[in-house]
């Protein structure tokens, strides 16, 4: 029996596998056993009810997808009255993803969503589809610091900050979130991207730009997750292009304490249970008793190896 | 769910008919529901997401589900390569199918093009419930009118109209439907595959105070109501001036025609 449990701050997860926000919902409860998940991360909500972006909202790319959904939200009341009770019977801790327009609104929403049954709050400061040209709070170091600090002051529920990959120096943003008191980071949200239909001359998602997700994006998100692990001491949760146990293991080896599975849930609703099964088989094959043994176990090339390979 | 392919034959120059050996859960599919298919890669085509495909026929006794599809894109070109004995990964049934009034005495089905496939199981279902079923099948040309034998065997009266002789013209169609209603009052209208037909059904349904439903298509991500990619605008209530997005996969794909925004 392999011990797959991991910790994210004060929160113990039965295993490191959880869905990425926006790629999971009540519909999954009829397909997979939610009790097997390390955590349940719900789709981002805003306080108010929002319709989201006009369709078309999705385009298929090579080994990836372009989504421009724009955070349609049924609002805070629906979340507290419907979703929190819906997920209460399940063992996996519930993580509520939230977004807002201002620092103050982020803080107020964090306070109001801190109801029994919500184990952590994920601050979506990084959705590329809300503002013009994909601008987001998470693209600014100071704004990230202020949002995180305000949310921490507003609630005792742990705050996970989901970073955007659409920055030059993600380590600086990671440090800002840590300085603001973040309990963990999620690295990363979708990369801002676009695609054009050469027959119609129109953008393939109506919002012009969207977020590219899926397998093809994994090496970039992995690199950023690794850079964040190096930059901060709080836990980092890896997210981006994970569809197999090997994908998840790459993030764990890079130092992530857990991972989020996103677009793969659309390709196969069984992706997360399959990853868990294969993760356990991997550990058994390698004689690994605890999954925490692989966290951060990346072996960089040592100086003498590099010297041996160097062209002198 | 992995399903064995029993057959996958061309029915005309554009459409293929896929028959799968299906597990019990798939055999619970109801008219208007769909499956999410992991279409295989073929040549340059590498489908990444699944493709929604409406149910054409379910045969619980024979443990089969069937699809009728137009070969036209990355996903369906992949489907077209499936040979008997190969395997297809399907998820479903998903979505909300048709709801017949109880009792239903005369169901009128008006479908065009690829919409024919979606309507065939509804005709079979309505006829099995004891309703008289009239199916008007509209196509570009006579050789693209499909499913006539299947529908007639189900007990439906089939009227085929097409563009080549002008019989599919919307005004002629309206006169035809009005005549049918005069002879035997229609108490359920269903449509799929054409914006003009949707508008006709909306107009006649409102005039006759008869329930009408439409099966819609949309590009999808997950088919489980999670990703919110497949939304279309709908009237909040019939006659409302306010619209709101609904998910075709989860809130549909079958909707009240009086809440549907024509396109």
Interface residues (C-beta under 8 A of the other chain):
Chain A: X22 X23 X24 X25 X26 X27 X28 X31 X43 X51 X52 X55 X56 X57 X58 X59 X60 X61 X62 X63 X64 X65 X67 X69 X72 X214 X215 X265 X266 X267 X268 X269
Chain B: X38 X46 X47 X48 X49 X50 X74 X89 X91 X218 X219 X220 X221 X222 X224 X225 X226 X227 X228 X229 X230 X231 X232 X244 X245 X250
